[in-house]
Amino acid sequence: MEESYSNDNTKVYVYPLTNNISEDHVKEIFGHFGKVVNVEFHSYEKEDSKKYGVVDFEANDEAKNSIAHMNEGEIDGLKVKVGFRSP
């Protein structure tokens, strides 16, 4: 990943997520790190029970903070990966 991209990116991916997780739940969790502008969910083609999310923050430092605190963390019993979303 290019450093310049990570300096202005506000979107992070979160995976895996169970289908029990709602947009409000993600906003509640990630809202501790800054203003969440949008949350999107996408399904894996081969796994009906899991999905991934894209969380869009208002500012890059909020996105960085969420990665620092949530990567390798746990949501709804699953260990999650959190990082900058590729363009």
C-alpha positions as CSV (number, residue, x, y, z in Angstrom):
1,M,0.0,0.0,0.0
2,E,1.3,3.4,-0.9
3,E,1.9,5.7,2.1
4,S,0.2,8.6,0.3
5,Y,-3.0,6.6,-0.1
6,S,-3.1,5.7,3.6
7,N,-2.7,9.4,4.5
8,D,-6.0,10.5,2.9
9,N,-8.0,7.3,3.0
10,T,-11.1,7.3,5.3
11,K,-12.4,3.8,4.5
12,V,-11.5,0.6,6.4
13,Y,-12.5,-3.0,5.8
14,V,-13.6,-5.3,8.6
15,Y,-13.8,-9.0,8.1
16,P,-15.1,-11.5,8.8
17,L,-18.5,-10.5,10.3
18,T,-21.4,-12.7,11.2
19,N,-24.8,-12.1,9.7
20,N,-26.0,-11.1,13.2
21,I,-24.1,-7.8,12.9
22,S,-26.2,-4.8,12.0
23,E,-25.2,-1.4,10.6
24,D,-26.1,0.2,14.0
25,H,-23.9,-2.3,15.8
26,V,-20.9,-1.4,13.6
27,K,-21.6,2.3,14.0
28,E,-21.7,1.8,17.8
29,I,-18.4,-0.1,17.9
30,F,-16.4,2.1,15.4
31,G,-18.0,5.3,16.6
32,H,-15.6,5.1,19.6
33,F,-12.8,6.1,17.1
34,G,-14.5,8.9,15.2
35,K,-17.5,9.9,13.2
36,V,-18.8,7.1,11.1
37,V,-20.1,8.5,7.8
38,N,-21.3,5.2,6.2
39,V,-21.3,1.4,6.7
40,E,-21.6,-1.1,3.8
41,F,-21.9,-4.9,4.0
42,H,-20.8,-7.3,1.3
43,S,-21.3,-11.1,1.3
44,Y,-18.7,-13.7,0.5
45,E,-19.7,-15.8,-2.5
46,K,-19.0,-19.1,-0.9
47,E,-19.9,-18.4,2.7
48,D,-23.5,-17.6,3.5
49,S,-22.8,-17.2,7.2
50,K,-20.2,-14.5,7.0
51,K,-19.8,-11.1,5.4
52,Y,-17.4,-8.2,5.5
53,G,-18.0,-4.5,6.1
54,V,-16.6,-1.2,4.9
55,V,-16.6,1.6,7.4
56,D,-16.2,5.2,6.1
57,F,-15.0,7.7,8.7
58,E,-15.0,11.5,8.4
59,A,-11.2,11.8,8.8
60,N,-8.1,9.7,8.1
61,D,-6.9,9.9,11.7
62,E,-10.1,8.3,12.8
63,A,-9.7,5.5,10.4
64,K,-6.1,4.9,11.5
65,N,-7.2,4.9,15.1
66,S,-9.9,2.3,14.4
67,I,-7.3,0.0,12.7
68,A,-4.9,0.4,15.6
69,H,-7.5,-0.6,18.1
70,M,-9.7,-3.1,16.3
71,N,-7.3,-5.1,14.0
72,E,-7.1,-8.6,15.5
73,G,-9.9,-7.7,17.9
74,E,-13.2,-9.6,18.4
75,I,-16.7,-8.8,17.1
76,D,-19.6,-11.1,17.8
77,G,-17.2,-14.0,18.7
78,L,-15.0,-13.7,15.6
79,K,-11.5,-12.4,15.5
80,V,-11.5,-9.6,12.9
81,K,-9.0,-8.0,10.5
82,V,-9.3,-4.3,10.1
83,G,-7.3,-2.3,7.6
84,F,-7.4,0.4,4.9
85,R,-9.7,-0.4,2.0
86,S,-7.9,-0.5,-1.4
87,P,-9.0,2.1,-3.9
